[in-house]
Amino acid sequence: MMATDKGLRQILMFSSSGHDRVCYARDRMRPAVNRLLERAQAAGQVRDDLAPTDIPVLEFMLGTIGEYARDVRPGIWRRYLVLWLDALRPSRDSYTPLPVPELSPDEMATVMRNSPFGRGTSGKQPAIKPRPKPPTARENT
C-alpha cells in the first residue's frame, strides 16, 4: 500500500506533522511487527538474523522503487517484493552473514527524521519533540 500511496508513506515513515499521532501509531504497530517476525522465525520461514527494525528499511526500498517507477511501470515493486521475500527465507544450506547489526529503534527514528522525504520544503530538519503520551479515550471522542 505504501508503494503506491506516497502521502501515506510520508506520513507513516517521515512526517513531523501530526507527530504525536504518528508516534502513537508506530508504538502500537511495533509489538505486532515484533510478534509477527518472532512467529515467522520460530516457524523457520525467515532468517533468524532478521530484526524488527529491518522491516521499515525494506519498506523504504519497496516504496522508493514504487515511487520512482510509478510513471513507467507502477507494479514493478512487486518484483522486488518477491526477490526480497526469497532472500529472507532460510531454506538454503547457509546464507551470507550480515556485515553490520540492525538499527536500534532510536536509530531508525533518526533515519526517518533525516530522510529527505521527511524534511519540510525549506530543507531544514523538523524539530525533534519528546515522545508524546498516547491519547486518552476522552481525547479521541
VENNORGI-V883606 format. One record per backbone hydrogen bond with DSSP energy under -1.0 kcal/mol. NH is the residue of the N-H (numbers start at 0). CO is the residue of the C=O. E is the energy in kcal/mol with one decimal. If there is no record, write none. Layout:
((NH | CO | E) (NH | CO | E))
//
This chain:
((4 | 0 | -1.1) (8 | 4 | -2.4) (9 | 5 | -2.6) (10 | 6 | -2.3) (11 | 7 | -2.7) (12 | 8 | -2.5) (13 | 9 | -1.8) (14 | 9 | -1.9) (18 | 15 | -1.1) (21 | 17 | -2.4) (22 | 18 | -2.8) (23 | 19 | -2.1) (24 | 20 | -2.6) (25 | 21 | -2.7) (26 | 22 | -2.8) (27 | 23 | -1.9) (28 | 24 | -2.1) (29 | 25 | -2.4) (32 | 28 | -2.5) (33 | 29 | -2.6) (34 | 30 | -2.6) (35 | 31 | -2.5) (36 | 32 | -2.6) (37 | 33 | -2.6) (38 | 34 | -2.5) (39 | 35 | -2.3) (40 | 36 | -2.6) (41 | 37 | -2.7) (42 | 38 | -1.9) (43 | 40 | -1.4) (44 | 39 | -2.9) (46 | 87 | -2.4) (49 | 46 | -1.1) (53 | 50 | -1.9) (57 | 53 | -2.3) (58 | 54 | -2.3) (59 | 55 | -2.6) (60 | 56 | -2.2) (61 | 57 | -2.4) (62 | 58 | -3.2) (63 | 59 | -2.8) (64 | 60 | -2.3) (65 | 61 | -2.8) (66 | 62 | -2.6) (67 | 63 | -3.0) (68 | 64 | -2.4) (71 | 68 | -1.1) (72 | 68 | -3.2) (75 | 72 | -2.0) (77 | 74 | -1.9) (78 | 75 | -1.1) (79 | 75 | -1.2) (80 | 76 | -2.0) (81 | 77 | -2.1) (82 | 78 | -2.1) (83 | 79 | -2.6) (84 | 80 | -2.4) (85 | 81 | -2.4) (86 | 82 | -1.9) (87 | 83 | -1.3) (107 | 103 | -2.6) (108 | 104 | -2.1) (109 | 105 | -2.0) (110 | 106 | -2.6) (111 | 107 | -2.4) (112 | 108 | -2.1) (113 | 109 | -2.3) (117 | 114 | -1.3) (119 | 123 | -1.0) (122 | 119 | -1.7) (139 | 135 | -1.3))
//
